[in-house]
Amino acid sequence: MIAETRRQRILELLQQHRAVSVAQLAELLDSSVSTIRRDLIALDEQGLLNRVHGGAALDGSQLTAIELDMLTKENLRQPEKQAVGRAAAAMIRSDDFVFIDAGSTTLQLVKAIGGEALKAVYVTNGLAHTLALTQKGCSVYVPGGRIRQRTEAIVGATALTSLNRYNFTKSFLGVNGIDMLRGYTTPGIDECELKASVMHRSKECWFLADDSKFGKIYPAEICSIGSACLLTNQLPDEAYRSLTTIKEADSDEGRIAVRL
């Protein structure tokens, strides 16, 4: 396991358990104790966790600038992302004009599209999304711009200009961090600007995120929690529910449970 992936798994385990020992991490990640200790030192220096005697703990929200590449993200939390993707696909109707953002969770939405949703018209800035929609026989448009290699997303001024010509009935956006005070955040400034622009041109806007995204803060703030709706597999803190419309996807069947 490469260091970047291993450290992301450490942060995910901390999100689930709030505190873990070096011995537990070494066993769960099939790594040596010395390797785990080096990982904890590096993550502590980045402010992503607090090192304590024999392990690590979380203290409130994590401020981070770490961003995994698309291939790595696709292999993380697949069941949760698939459930969110299926639930999002079920919202699309044949007469919709839909924007689908680049990202690993939104890619699961594209993979789940079927039935009447195949007749909708799509715009996407994701390279993998474009290919998958085309293979399904969907009508799909792609903005101009430059490719951001790490996320395989089309971004930049040209992309913004292209998207500002459209008005979407529904948009589905990816996000890296969700925090009650800092809102929806992402590492890339270009992608932040694009997401914010799409939001303003959408009748209905949903952020798609698995529950590992909660309590994380990234450098670029897209918008406040209340500015868009949220679809997740599981809400870890009921306090979010008072801030916006939230839907939770059934992990087993991909159904949507709506609790406002």
MIBAPA-873776 format. One record per residue (C-alpha): z, y, x. Coordinates in pm, whole numbers, plus 50000, padded with zeros to 5 digits. Example, Ala and Ser with C-alpha at 12.3 -4.5 7.8 and 13.67 -1.06 7.14 Angstrom:
2
ZASE       w       v       u
ZASE   50780   49550   51230
ZASE   50714   49894   51367
***
This chain:
260
ZASE       w       v       u
ZASE   50000   50000   50000
ZASE   49901   50338   50144
ZASE   50174   50598   50195
ZASE   50046   50837   49926
ZASE   50040   50567   49658
ZASE   50380   50429   49765
ZASE   50538   50775   49746
ZASE   50391   50834   49401
ZASE   50545   50504   49288
ZASE   50881   50615   49430
ZASE   50863   50932   49220
ZASE   50767   50732   48910
ZASE   51063   50497   48960
ZASE   51292   50796   48998
ZASE   51159   50941   48672
ZASE   51253   50617   48500
ZASE   51594   50558   48662
ZASE   51699   50903   48793
ZASE   51849   50738   49104
ZASE   51743   50441   49319
ZASE   51866   50282   49640
ZASE   51665   50225   49956
ZASE   51713   49850   49915
ZASE   51581   49857   49556
ZASE   51274   50055   49657
ZASE   51202   49827   49950
ZASE   51209   49523   49722
ZASE   51010   49678   49437
ZASE   50741   49820   49666
ZASE   50733   49526   49908
ZASE   50800   49759   50201
ZASE   51046   49770   50488
ZASE   51368   49968   50464
ZASE   51258   50189   50752
ZASE   50928   50270   50576
ZASE   51110   50365   50255
ZASE   51352   50587   50449
ZASE   51059   50772   50608
ZASE   50905   50816   50262
ZASE   51229   50958   50124
ZASE   51259   51201   50414
ZASE   50902   51323   50356
ZASE   50952   51360   49979
ZASE   51286   51535   50028
ZASE   51124   51785   50269
ZASE   50865   51860   49999
ZASE   51141   51923   49745
ZASE   51037   51631   49523
ZASE   51371   51447   49530
ZASE   51722   51467   49669
ZASE   51819   51219   49940
ZASE   52165   51077   49887
ZASE   52363   50817   50080
ZASE   52166   50492   50059
ZASE   51888   50619   49836
ZASE   51751   50912   49637
ZASE   51807   51096   49309
ZASE   51633   51354   49092
ZASE   51783   51687   49008
ZASE   51600   51862   48726
ZASE   51228   51934   48727
ZASE   51014   51853   49029
ZASE   50805   52129   49183
ZASE   50519   51968   49373
ZASE   50170   52032   49501
ZASE   50084   51666   49572
ZASE   49766   51551   49398
ZASE   49637   51196   49405
ZASE   49267   51116   49413
ZASE   49088   50989   49103
ZASE   49069   50624   49216
ZASE   49443   50609   49285
ZASE   49531   50772   48951
ZASE   49307   50531   48759
ZASE   49521   50240   48884
ZASE   49855   50395   48785
ZASE   50021   50342   48443
ZASE   49709   50190   48292
ZASE   49868   50049   47971
ZASE   50020   50387   47886
ZASE   49697   50575   47955
ZASE   49495   50324   47756
ZASE   49725   50365   47455
ZASE   49691   50744   47470
ZASE   49314   50715   47514
ZASE   49273   50487   47210
ZASE   49486   50717   46996
ZASE   49281   51022   47101
ZASE   48950   50844   47034
ZASE   49069   50770   46679
ZASE   49086   51147   46611
ZASE   48714   51206   46671
ZASE   48473   51226   46377
ZASE   48094   51204   46371
ZASE   48048   51578   46309
ZASE   48275   51691   46594
ZASE   48163   51894   46896
ZASE   48407   51774   47161
ZASE   48509   51879   47511
ZASE   48659   51606   47729
ZASE   48823   51715   48051
ZASE   48802   51528   48381
ZASE   49100   51302   48457
ZASE   49221   50942   48449
ZASE   49382   50958   48102
ZASE   49084   51134   47945
ZASE   48863   50866   48102
ZASE   49053   50610   47895
ZASE   48967   50819   47589
ZASE   48597   50796   47677
ZASE   48622   50419   47726
ZASE   48783   50384   47381
ZASE   48517   50581   47190
ZASE   48341   50373   46927
ZASE   48237   50367   46563
ZASE   48164   50705   46405
ZASE   48289   50882   46719
ZASE   47972   50766   46896
ZASE   47775   51012   46679
ZASE   47977   51316   46791
ZASE   47839   51555   47053
ZASE   48026   51575   47382
ZASE   48065   51819   47671
ZASE   48251   51701   47980
ZASE   48314   51816   48336
ZASE   48408   51467   48456
ZASE   48153   51269   48658
ZASE   48283   50927   48553
ZASE   48313   51052   48194
ZASE   47950   51161   48192
ZASE   47829   50819   48304
ZASE   48051   50631   48055
ZASE   47943   50849   47760
ZASE   47578   50812   47856
ZASE   47611   50433   47876
ZASE   47756   50437   47523
ZASE   47447   50620   47400
ZASE   47636   50941   47317
ZASE   47485   51289   47317
ZASE   47650   51450   47621
ZASE   47620   51785   47798
ZASE   47744   51867   48148
ZASE   47819   52219   48279
ZASE   47677   52342   48609
ZASE   47906   52409   48902
ZASE   48050   52246   49212
ZASE   48219   51906   49238
ZASE   48587   51900   49327
ZASE   48591   51580   49531
ZASE   48955   51482   49478
ZASE   48934   51484   49098
ZASE   48559   51427   49055
ZASE   48554   51732   48827
ZASE   48287   52000   48790
ZASE   48456   52339   48841
ZASE   48386   52694   48951
ZASE   48237   53014   48813
ZASE   47912   52851   48703
ZASE   48100   52587   48506
ZASE   48311   52855   48337
ZASE   48002   53053   48241
ZASE   47842   52740   48094
ZASE   48146   52645   47889
ZASE   48195   52998   47755
ZASE   47876   52950   47553
ZASE   48034   52676   47343
ZASE   48283   52656   47056
ZASE   48454   52318   47026
ZASE   48598   52154   46717
ZASE   48825   51945   46939
ZASE   48911   51945   47307
ZASE   49106   51686   47506
ZASE   49251   51807   47834
ZASE   49420   51636   48126
ZASE   49742   51769   48278
ZASE   49960   51688   48580
ZASE   50293   51839   48481
ZASE   50479   51920   48158
ZASE   50794   52130   48158
ZASE   50966   52311   47871
ZASE   50992   52638   48064
ZASE   50679   52629   48284
ZASE   50450   52465   48025
ZASE   50143   52261   48122
ZASE   50061   52279   48492
ZASE   49806   52142   48739
ZASE   49752   52159   49119
ZASE   49399   52305   49121
ZASE   49348   52674   49038
ZASE   48978   52621   48953
ZASE   49063   52343   48709
ZASE   49345   52550   48562
ZASE   49104   52834   48481
ZASE   48855   52594   48324
ZASE   49118   52425   48104
ZASE   49251   52763   47987
ZASE   48901   52881   47901
ZASE   48824   52567   47700
ZASE   49151   52604   47509
ZASE   49051   52949   47385
ZASE   48717   52814   47261
ZASE   48865   52515   47075
ZASE   48964   52491   46710
ZASE   49197   52203   46800
ZASE   49326   52138   47152
ZASE   49519   51834   47276
ZASE   49670   51762   47615
ZASE   49670   51388   47695
ZASE   49952   51268   47920
ZASE   50160   50960   47983
ZASE   50537   51008   47994
ZASE   50555   51022   48377
ZASE   50417   51380   48360
ZASE   50729   51525   48196
ZASE   50967   51722   48415
ZASE   50701   51793   48677
ZASE   50577   52140   48772
ZASE   50258   52214   48967
ZASE   50142   52545   49118
ZASE   49891   52653   48850
ZASE   50021   52715   48496
ZASE   49761   52647   48226
ZASE   49962   52762   47924
ZASE   50297   52736   47748
ZASE   50402   52418   47565
ZASE   50345   52579   47227
ZASE   49987   52685   47302
ZASE   49839   52336   47251
ZASE   49921   52000   47095
ZASE   50037   51701   47297
ZASE   49949   51332   47275
ZASE   50162   51097   47485
ZASE   50268   50735   47485
ZASE   50639   50818   47469
ZASE   50837   51139   47445
ZASE   51127   51124   47694
ZASE   51311   51428   47558
ZASE   51327   51515   47187
ZASE   51377   51883   47274
ZASE   51000   51911   47330
ZASE   50937   51833   46966
ZASE   51063   52173   46850
ZASE   50806   52351   47071
ZASE   50472   52209   46953
ZASE   50292   51934   46760
ZASE   50345   51604   46939
ZASE   50193   51264   46865
ZASE   50304   50940   47024
ZASE   50066   50647   47067
ZASE   50176   50295   46991
ZASE   50149   50117   47327
ZASE   50067   49781   47171
ZASE   49805   49870   46914
ZASE   49692   50219   47011
ZASE   49803   50355   46674
ZASE   49942   50705   46640
ZASE   50297   50773   46528
ZASE   50329   51138   46428
ZASE   50677   51280   46440
ZASE   50705   51659   46416
***
